[in-house]
């Protein structure tokens, strides 16, 4: 979406209207909706994130965060047609860096500001400034808790997608995930099949499973989760002494509430140490398996590149419009083959490295889950998994009592 906006403004500046008789300029729907520029969106996004941080950490109000989601959905979802887009942002940046192309400062700010806020306030962007997060938050009706082992497995899917689509962006394969963004048809009010079917599926799942796209698909969420690990401000369920009523844990549908972990016995410590030692011993095998997985995925990825596909069609004698156009042109088949081989080799190297990295991240997740946390006697929040929805504030009886006294 960001790239489309940039191309639109750049094309207006570079190419004047053709001087044809009876020519009518096409309507720019975006311009009709709002006077817009990238820097204008940057300012609005910054103000939204400031407001969200205040609502979540100072007001500590579930109602305020719901208002934040409604406002974010209206502005960034419908008014700005899903921009900033968490699906397309990182791919635009990755492609620009790989091509050595000029990346507008406003685009960089749209990409970096949510990450900067994550370093200080956690995933405030996900709380409502992200249009995809806002629509999922508002349409969630009844929570069906995903079993913890399955939740851990599914949380690795966004990491895999992040690596795959970064490779696609770097090597010019395209942005396939942008075409499969399930909520975009809702924002554009364009329900053409098969995209409308995908939207309906995700909307239906989101009624019962909290934020299915945010938790199990969103590639930009991988970066937000990583930056939130180093967040300067950690959300607290209550400002009073926790009574361990478990209501916050039961009220959080995202698995972000961590129960207290008291002092274990020496036998438990010994079993934990053995478990971590076994996982550490498996690291080389996980790295090797990840590399092999990436190696065999590389031909599939590279086959989606237009030049690689064209070369395959030429070699196989497959008639297609691309082949017909190539034969009519003066392009050299040898140059096409050389470029095709270059793309394939590059994707092979990148995909293998990405597989090794994915294996390392899987082992890191397993070891982090197996290790004991510091001994605590109260419930805490994992900032990397918290979407700043404020449900725990509404569930905590001490917080409700405090707000009642303030009234």
C-alpha positions as CSV (number, residue, x, y, z in Angstrom):
1,X,0.0,0.0,0.0
2,X,2.8,2.4,0.8
3,X,4.5,1.7,-2.5
4,X,1.3,2.4,-4.3
5,X,0.9,5.8,-2.6
6,X,4.5,6.7,-3.4
7,X,4.1,5.7,-7.0
8,X,1.0,7.7,-7.3
9,X,2.5,10.9,-6.1
10,X,5.7,10.3,-8.1
11,X,3.8,9.7,-11.3
12,X,1.8,12.9,-10.9
13,X,5.1,14.9,-10.6
14,X,6.9,13.1,-13.5
15,X,4.2,12.7,-16.0
16,X,1.9,15.6,-16.9
17,X,-1.5,15.0,-18.3
18,X,-1.5,14.0,-22.0
19,X,-2.6,16.7,-24.4
20,X,-5.2,14.7,-26.1
21,X,-8.6,16.0,-27.2
22,X,-11.6,14.7,-25.2
23,X,-9.2,13.3,-22.6
24,X,-10.6,13.1,-19.0
25,X,-8.3,12.7,-16.1
26,X,-9.0,9.7,-13.9
27,X,-10.4,10.3,-10.5
28,X,-8.0,9.8,-7.6
29,X,-10.3,8.4,-4.9
30,X,-7.7,8.8,-2.2
31,X,-7.4,12.5,-2.9
32,X,-11.2,12.8,-2.8
33,X,-11.3,11.3,0.7
34,X,-8.6,13.3,2.3
35,X,-5.8,15.8,1.5
36,X,-2.9,13.4,2.0
37,X,0.9,13.0,1.9
38,X,3.2,10.5,3.4
39,X,4.5,13.0,6.0
40,X,0.9,13.9,6.9
41,X,0.3,10.3,7.7
42,X,3.5,10.1,9.7
43,X,2.3,13.0,11.9
44,X,-1.1,11.4,12.4
45,X,0.5,8.0,13.2
46,X,2.9,9.6,15.7
47,X,0.0,11.4,17.5
48,X,-2.0,8.1,17.6
49,X,0.8,6.3,19.2
50,X,1.3,9.0,21.8
51,X,-2.4,8.9,22.6
52,X,-2.4,5.1,22.8
53,X,0.6,5.1,25.1
54,X,-1.2,7.6,27.4
55,X,-4.4,5.6,27.4
56,X,-2.7,2.3,28.1
57,X,-0.1,3.3,30.7
58,X,-1.7,6.4,32.4
59,X,-5.4,5.9,32.1
60,X,-5.1,2.1,32.3
61,X,-8.5,1.9,30.7
62,X,-10.0,-0.9,28.6
63,X,-12.7,1.6,27.3
64,X,-10.0,4.1,26.3
65,X,-8.2,1.3,24.3
66,X,-11.4,0.4,22.6
67,X,-11.9,4.0,21.6
68,X,-8.3,3.9,20.4
69,X,-9.1,0.9,18.2
70,X,-12.3,2.5,16.8
71,X,-10.4,5.7,15.9
72,X,-7.5,3.7,14.4
73,X,-9.9,1.6,12.3
74,X,-11.7,4.7,11.0
75,X,-8.6,6.7,10.1
76,X,-5.9,4.1,9.1
77,X,-8.4,1.4,8.0
78,X,-11.1,3.1,6.0
79,X,-9.9,6.7,5.5
80,X,-6.4,5.8,4.5
81,X,-7.3,2.4,3.0
82,X,-5.1,0.2,5.3
83,X,-2.1,2.4,5.6
84,X,0.4,2.1,7.2
85,X,0.2,-1.5,6.2
86,X,2.1,-4.0,8.4
87,X,2.2,-6.5,5.5
88,X,3.8,-4.3,2.9
89,X,6.0,-2.0,4.9
90,X,8.9,-4.3,5.6
91,X,8.9,-5.6,2.0
92,X,9.1,-2.1,0.6
93,X,12.0,-1.3,2.8
94,X,13.8,-4.7,2.0
95,X,13.4,-4.2,-1.7
96,X,14.6,-0.6,-1.6
97,X,17.7,-1.6,0.3
98,X,18.4,-4.5,-2.0
99,X,18.0,-2.5,-5.1
100,X,19.9,0.5,-3.8
101,X,16.8,2.6,-4.6
102,X,15.9,5.8,-3.0
103,X,13.5,5.3,-0.1
104,X,11.5,8.4,0.8
105,X,12.1,9.7,4.3
106,X,8.3,9.5,5.0
107,X,8.2,5.9,4.1
108,X,11.1,5.1,6.5
109,X,9.3,7.0,9.3
110,X,6.2,5.0,8.8
111,X,8.2,1.8,9.1
112,X,10.4,2.9,12.0
113,X,8.1,4.9,14.3
114,X,6.1,1.9,15.5
115,X,9.3,0.0,16.2
116,X,10.7,3.0,18.1
117,X,7.6,3.1,20.2
118,X,7.9,-0.7,20.8
119,X,11.3,0.0,22.4
120,X,9.7,2.3,24.9
121,X,6.0,1.3,25.3
122,X,5.7,-2.2,23.8
123,X,3.3,-3.0,21.0
124,X,1.2,0.1,21.2
125,X,0.9,0.1,17.4
126,X,-0.9,-3.2,17.5
127,X,-3.3,-1.8,20.1
128,X,-5.2,0.2,17.6
129,X,-3.0,2.3,15.3
130,X,-2.6,-0.8,13.1
131,X,-5.8,-1.1,11.1
132,X,-5.5,-4.9,10.9
133,X,-5.1,-5.1,14.6
134,X,-8.0,-2.7,15.3
135,X,-10.5,-4.6,13.2
136,X,-9.6,-7.9,14.9
137,X,-9.8,-6.3,18.3
138,X,-13.3,-4.8,17.7
139,X,-14.8,-7.9,16.1
140,X,-13.5,-10.4,18.7
141,X,-16.7,-11.8,20.3
142,X,-16.0,-14.8,22.5
143,X,-12.5,-16.2,23.3
144,X,-11.5,-19.7,22.5
145,X,-8.1,-20.3,24.0
146,X,-5.6,-21.9,21.7
147,X,-3.8,-24.7,23.6
148,X,-0.3,-23.6,24.7
149,X,1.8,-26.1,22.7
150,X,-0.2,-25.3,19.5
151,X,0.1,-21.6,20.2
152,X,3.9,-21.9,20.4
153,X,4.0,-23.7,17.1
154,X,1.7,-21.3,15.3
155,X,3.7,-18.3,16.7
156,X,6.6,-19.5,14.6
157,X,4.6,-19.1,11.3
158,X,5.1,-15.3,11.2
159,X,8.8,-15.8,11.5
160,X,8.9,-18.2,8.6
161,X,6.7,-15.8,6.5
162,X,8.9,-12.9,7.4
163,X,12.0,-14.7,6.1
164,X,10.2,-16.0,3.0
165,X,8.7,-12.7,1.9
166,X,11.9,-10.8,2.7
167,X,13.6,-13.0,0.2
168,X,10.8,-12.4,-2.3
169,X,11.2,-8.7,-1.9
170,X,15.0,-8.7,-2.2
171,X,15.1,-10.7,-5.4
172,X,12.2,-9.1,-7.1
173,X,9.8,-12.1,-6.9
174,X,7.0,-9.8,-5.7
175,X,4.8,-9.2,-2.7
176,X,2.5,-12.2,-2.8
177,X,1.4,-11.7,0.8
178,X,0.0,-8.3,-0.1
179,X,-2.5,-9.9,-2.4
180,X,-3.6,-12.2,0.4
181,X,-4.1,-9.6,3.1
182,X,-7.5,-10.8,4.4
183,X,-8.8,-7.4,5.7
184,X,-8.0,-5.2,2.8
185,X,-11.2,-6.0,0.9
186,X,-13.1,-4.7,4.0
187,X,-11.2,-1.4,4.0
188,X,-11.6,-1.0,0.2
189,X,-15.2,-2.2,0.3
190,X,-14.3,-4.4,-2.7
191,X,-15.5,-8.0,-2.1
192,X,-14.4,-9.7,-5.3
193,X,-13.7,-13.4,-5.0
194,X,-11.5,-15.2,-4.0
195,X,-10.3,-12.4,-1.7
196,X,-13.7,-12.0,-0.2
197,X,-13.7,-15.6,0.8
198,X,-10.4,-15.2,2.6
199,X,-11.7,-12.1,4.4
200,X,-14.8,-14.0,5.5
201,X,-12.7,-16.9,6.8
202,X,-10.4,-14.6,8.9
203,X,-13.3,-12.5,10.2
204,X,-15.1,-15.7,11.3
205,X,-12.0,-17.1,13.0
206,X,-11.4,-13.8,14.6
207,X,-14.8,-13.9,16.3
208,X,-13.6,-16.7,18.5
209,X,-9.8,-16.7,18.4
210,X,-8.3,-13.4,19.4
211,X,-6.2,-11.7,16.6
212,X,-5.5,-14.7,14.4
213,X,-3.7,-12.6,11.8
214,X,-1.6,-10.6,14.4
215,X,-0.5,-13.7,16.3
216,X,0.0,-16.3,13.6
217,X,0.5,-14.5,10.3
218,X,1.7,-10.9,10.5
219,X,5.4,-10.6,9.5
220,X,5.8,-7.0,10.8
221,X,4.7,-8.4,14.1
222,X,7.9,-10.3,14.3
223,X,9.9,-7.1,14.4
224,X,7.5,-5.5,16.9
225,X,7.7,-8.6,19.1
226,X,11.5,-8.5,19.0
227,X,11.7,-4.8,19.8
228,X,9.2,-5.1,22.6
229,X,11.5,-7.6,24.4
230,X,13.7,-4.5,25.1
231,X,10.8,-2.2,26.0
232,X,11.7,0.4,28.6
233,X,8.2,0.4,30.0
234,X,6.7,-2.9,31.0
235,X,2.9,-3.1,31.4
236,X,1.7,-4.0,34.9
237,X,-1.6,-5.7,35.5
238,X,-2.2,-3.8,38.7
239,X,-0.4,-1.1,40.7
240,X,-1.4,-2.8,43.9
241,X,-0.2,-6.1,45.4
242,X,-1.3,-9.0,43.3
243,X,-3.8,-11.4,45.1
244,X,-3.3,-14.2,42.5
245,X,-7.0,-14.4,41.6
246,X,-6.1,-15.6,38.1
247,X,-8.8,-13.4,36.6
248,X,-6.3,-11.5,34.4
249,X,-4.9,-14.8,33.1
250,X,-8.4,-16.0,32.2
251,X,-9.3,-12.6,30.7
252,X,-6.3,-12.5,28.3
253,X,-7.1,-14.3,25.1
254,X,-3.6,-13.8,23.7
255,X,-1.5,-15.8,26.1
256,X,0.5,-12.8,27.3
257,X,-0.1,-13.3,31.1
258,X,2.6,-15.2,32.9
259,X,1.7,-17.0,36.1
260,X,4.0,-16.6,39.1
261,X,6.9,-19.0,39.3
262,X,7.8,-19.7,42.9
263,X,10.9,-21.4,44.3
264,X,11.1,-24.9,42.9
265,X,12.6,-28.0,44.5
266,X,16.2,-29.1,43.8
267,X,14.8,-32.0,41.8
268,X,12.8,-29.6,39.6
269,X,15.9,-27.5,39.0
270,X,17.9,-30.6,38.1
271,X,15.3,-31.7,35.6
272,X,15.2,-28.2,34.1
273,X,18.9,-28.1,33.7
274,X,18.9,-31.5,32.0
275,X,16.1,-30.4,29.6
276,X,18.0,-27.2,28.6
277,X,21.2,-29.3,28.1
278,X,19.4,-31.7,25.8
279,X,18.0,-28.7,23.8
280,X,21.4,-27.1,23.6
281,X,22.8,-30.4,22.2
282,X,20.1,-30.4,19.5
283,X,21.1,-26.9,18.2
284,X,23.5,-28.2,15.5
285,X,20.9,-30.7,14.2
286,X,18.2,-27.9,14.2
287,X,20.6,-25.6,12.2
288,X,21.4,-28.4,9.7
289,X,17.7,-29.3,9.3
290,X,16.8,-25.7,8.8
291,X,19.4,-25.2,6.2
292,X,18.3,-28.3,4.3
293,X,14.7,-27.1,4.5
294,X,15.7,-23.7,3.1
295,X,17.8,-25.4,0.4
296,X,14.9,-27.4,-1.0
297,X,12.5,-24.5,-0.7
298,X,14.8,-22.3,-2.9
299,X,13.7,-23.8,-6.3
300,X,10.1,-23.2,-5.4
301,X,10.7,-19.6,-4.5
302,X,12.8,-18.8,-7.5
303,X,10.2,-20.3,-9.8
304,X,7.9,-17.4,-9.0
305,X,10.4,-14.9,-10.5
306,X,9.2,-13.7,-13.9
307,X,12.6,-14.3,-15.6
308,X,13.1,-17.7,-14.2
309,X,9.6,-18.7,-15.2
310,X,10.1,-17.3,-18.6
311,X,13.4,-19.2,-19.1
312,X,11.7,-22.4,-18.0
313,X,8.9,-21.8,-20.5
314,X,11.4,-21.1,-23.3
315,X,13.4,-24.3,-22.6
316,X,10.2,-26.4,-22.3
317,X,8.6,-24.9,-25.4
318,X,5.6,-23.8,-23.5
319,X,3.5,-21.3,-25.5
320,X,2.6,-18.3,-23.4
321,X,2.1,-14.5,-23.8
322,X,5.4,-13.9,-22.0
323,X,7.2,-16.2,-24.5
324,X,5.5,-14.6,-27.5
325,X,6.5,-11.1,-26.3
326,X,10.0,-12.2,-25.6
327,X,10.4,-13.7,-29.1
328,X,9.1,-10.5,-30.7
329,X,11.6,-8.4,-28.8
330,X,15.3,-8.1,-29.5
331,X,16.3,-9.5,-26.1
332,X,19.1,-12.1,-25.9
333,X,18.2,-15.5,-24.6
334,X,21.8,-15.9,-23.2
335,X,21.3,-12.7,-21.2
336,X,18.0,-14.0,-19.9
337,X,19.5,-17.3,-18.9
338,X,22.5,-15.6,-17.2
339,X,20.1,-13.4,-15.2
340,X,17.9,-16.4,-14.4
341,X,20.8,-18.4,-13.1
342,X,21.9,-15.4,-11.0
343,X,18.5,-15.1,-9.4
344,X,18.3,-18.9,-8.7
345,X,21.8,-18.9,-7.1
346,X,21.0,-15.8,-5.0
347,X,17.7,-17.3,-3.8
348,X,19.4,-20.6,-3.0
349,X,22.0,-18.9,-0.8
350,X,19.5,-16.6,0.9
351,X,16.9,-19.4,1.4
352,X,19.5,-21.7,2.9
353,X,20.7,-19.0,5.3
354,X,17.1,-18.2,6.2
355,X,16.5,-21.9,7.0
356,X,19.5,-21.9,9.3
357,X,18.3,-18.8,11.0
358,X,14.8,-20.2,11.4
359,X,16.3,-23.3,13.0
360,X,18.2,-21.1,15.5
361,X,15.0,-19.2,16.3
362,X,13.1,-22.4,16.9
363,X,15.7,-23.6,19.4
364,X,15.8,-20.2,21.0
365,X,12.1,-20.3,21.5
366,X,12.3,-23.9,23.0
367,X,15.1,-23.0,25.4
368,X,13.3,-19.8,26.5
369,X,10.2,-21.8,27.2
370,X,12.1,-24.5,29.1
371,X,14.2,-22.2,31.3
372,X,12.9,-21.1,34.7
373,X,12.0,-17.4,35.1
374,X,13.0,-15.4,38.1
375,X,11.1,-16.3,41.2
376,X,8.0,-14.1,41.6
377,X,4.8,-14.3,43.6
378,X,2.5,-12.3,41.2
379,X,1.2,-12.4,37.6
380,X,3.2,-10.5,35.0
381,X,2.8,-9.6,31.4
382,X,5.1,-10.7,28.5
383,X,5.5,-7.4,26.6
384,X,6.4,-9.2,23.4
385,X,3.0,-11.0,23.4
386,X,0.9,-8.2,24.8
387,X,-1.2,-6.3,22.3
388,X,-2.1,-3.5,24.8
389,X,-5.8,-4.2,24.7
390,X,-6.4,-3.4,28.3
391,X,-8.4,-6.6,29.0
392,X,-6.3,-7.4,32.1
393,X,-7.1,-4.0,33.6
394,X,-10.8,-4.7,33.2
395,X,-10.4,-8.2,34.7
396,X,-8.3,-7.2,37.7
397,X,-10.6,-6.6,40.8
398,X,-8.0,-4.3,42.4
399,X,-8.0,-2.1,39.3
400,X,-11.8,-2.0,39.2
401,X,-11.8,-1.1,42.9
402,X,-9.3,1.7,42.3
403,X,-11.3,3.2,39.5
404,X,-14.5,2.9,41.6
405,X,-12.8,4.9,44.4
406,X,-11.6,7.5,41.9
407,X,-15.2,8.1,40.8
